[in-house]
């Protein structure tokens, strides 16, 4: 192993704050030689000038050629280190021991192919952002604060794992990671439209190498995004990961099922607007309700203030009226169950779709729609309860109101649900690569996504495949 560590950073319009990232990287306390390789895909701001102020190796590529896998592979091929650290333009090391801590397992054990560390929300991050990030780790492993080595797994054993088990085993994150060059030469990042880190982890684990989790190697990294972006991000995340992990348990989404989802989300948006203003302004279309809810949600997040009179977070019973009723108690067990393993969700959906009760209560053909609504409510309540449990554990009552958290959770659930179930007209291989740090995020208050969804909702389609393909395009194009 040579005495060089290469730090790889893809950039595009990184902004003036990129200096802070570079300052912290060049202040790292390491005994090895440090090389920083910047691979820029068409920046038009001051990014290139900032690079000129530091001793970095700059590679420039056209914006059209950016791909998560290929771009990182190119940068690694142009670097010199036997250990290659991968991060992003707005991730800032928490301290000057970050690099030493991150690469330590690779230096110590030749069987380790890669190491990844923790993302920590910025100090000014909202309640919703901070606790979603904590849940990302807590729902992965109960002992996530302890370092852990994921040992190799035989291909036959991998095939026997459930979707959820595969998700746990293959966790890896190129926002804060490092890889061994010798392993990368044998197994470069697979050319996939998204989640190249997870795809690589699967390949190296089944090839006989291990992956190491190092939670003490931390970087500050978080974003406050419009909910229109959150919807799309959740959709692309869930869809791509489902494909990578071979999830075949979900049902294909139909036009009517997707319409039920949009209707449910618009009702959640209306509930949110009523909770913060007391009433809706006149008769509003779904797109107007969704766009206004997005705008108000961003203002709440930016202000970082609770809408509650006493400045505290609402309890679970306030978020869900009638939470102590007998009906709610009966359905709570169902909600908990259908938020579990995919096979159980599918079974419950079939029960509700074909159940005698639904056939009596609803018109013919309404069973599918009602079962989807029930499943959405289940996933929403389950996710929100997790957020509330984190909130109570951290005793943080100074930020966003419970109603804002409830609606943010609803948008994430809607996007994820669509991503897990849309199969007809699949366009996964055509996805435009999306990265938190490369996407040109639209200005807050932009209603285009919500308007397109409303137009799709109102439009009549002759064929299911055409309807679902169009919805898929709305949720992937431009992200």
Secondary structure, 3 states (H helix, E strand, C coil): CCCEEEEEEEECCCCCCHHHHHHHHHCCCCCCEEEEEEEECCCCCCHHHHHHCCCCEEEECCHHHCCHHHHHHHHHHCCCCCEEEEEECCCEECCCCHHHHHHHHHHHCCCEEEEEEEEECCCCCCHHHHHHHHHHHHCCCCCCCCCEEECCCCHHHHHHCCHHHHHHHCCCCCCEEEEEHHHHHHCCCCCCCCCHHHHHHHHHHHCCCEEEEEEEEEEECCCCCCHHHHHHHHHHHHHHHHHHCCCCCCCCCCHHHHHHHHHHHHHHHHHHHHHHHCCCCCCCCHHHHHHHHHHHHHHHHHHCCCCCCCCCCCCHHHHCCCCCCHHHHHHHHHHHHHCCCHHHHHHHHHHHHHCHHHHHHCCCCCHHHHHHHHHHHHHHHHHHHHHHHHHHHHCCCCCCCHHHHHHHHHHHHHHHHHHHHCCCCCCHHHCCCCCCCCCCCCCCCCCHHHHHHHHHHHCCCCCHHHHHHHHHHHHHCCC
